[in-house]
Amino acid sequence: MKRADSDTATNLKNTGHTPGRNWLFSCTAEGVSASECIYSLIETVKANGLEPYWYLKYLF
């Protein structure tokens, strides 16, 4: 399992793989936080070489 570091976060920001404007459609701070958790989970799954669809299907 890979460890999170600031380089990974910076690379995601610089390559456009962050959700960006999608957060504008969250009506509350709780909605933004929930979206942030899901996006973070998906990026972690990708960083560990797994397929996000199947991983989320397994979890939920």
C-alpha distance (Angstrom), angle and dihedral (degrees) to the residues before:
residue distance angle dihedral
M1 . . .
K2 3.79 . .
R3 3.78 121.8 .
A4 3.78 120.3 -126.7
D5 3.76 116.1 -115.0
S6 3.76 137.3 167.0
D7 3.82 92.0 -102.8
T8 3.80 90.6 62.8
A9 3.79 92.0 50.4
T10 3.79 91.4 46.7
N11 3.80 92.2 49.3
L12 3.80 91.5 51.4
K13 3.79 90.5 49.8
N14 3.79 93.5 48.5
T15 3.82 95.8 46.2
G16 3.79 95.7 51.1
H17 3.78 96.4 -114.2
T18 3.78 93.5 128.2
P19 3.80 119.8 99.2
G20 3.80 92.5 -116.5
R21 3.78 111.8 167.2
N22 3.80 94.5 17.2
W23 3.80 87.2 84.5
L24 3.80 89.0 65.4
F25 3.80 87.9 75.5
S26 3.79 94.1 57.8
C27 3.79 106.7 103.3
T28 3.81 97.5 -159.0
A29 3.78 140.4 30.6
E30 3.81 87.7 -110.0
G31 3.81 89.5 56.5
V32 3.79 91.2 52.0
S33 3.80 90.2 48.9
A34 3.82 91.9 49.7
S35 3.81 91.6 49.4
E36 3.78 90.6 48.0
C37 3.81 90.9 53.5
I38 3.81 93.0 50.6
Y39 3.82 93.6 46.6
S40 3.80 89.9 48.1
L41 3.81 91.5 49.9
I42 3.80 92.2 49.8
E43 3.81 93.2 48.8
T44 3.81 90.5 48.3
V45 3.81 90.2 51.6
K46 3.81 90.6 50.7
A47 3.81 91.8 47.2
N48 3.79 89.3 55.6
G49 3.81 92.7 52.7
L50 3.81 97.5 -107.7
E51 3.78 129.9 131.0
P52 3.84 109.0 -107.7
Y53 3.82 95.6 -147.8
W54 3.79 94.6 54.9
Y55 3.79 93.3 41.0
L56 3.80 92.3 52.7
K57 3.80 91.1 44.1
Y58 3.83 88.8 53.5
L59 3.82 91.5 49.3
F60 3.79 98.0 45.4
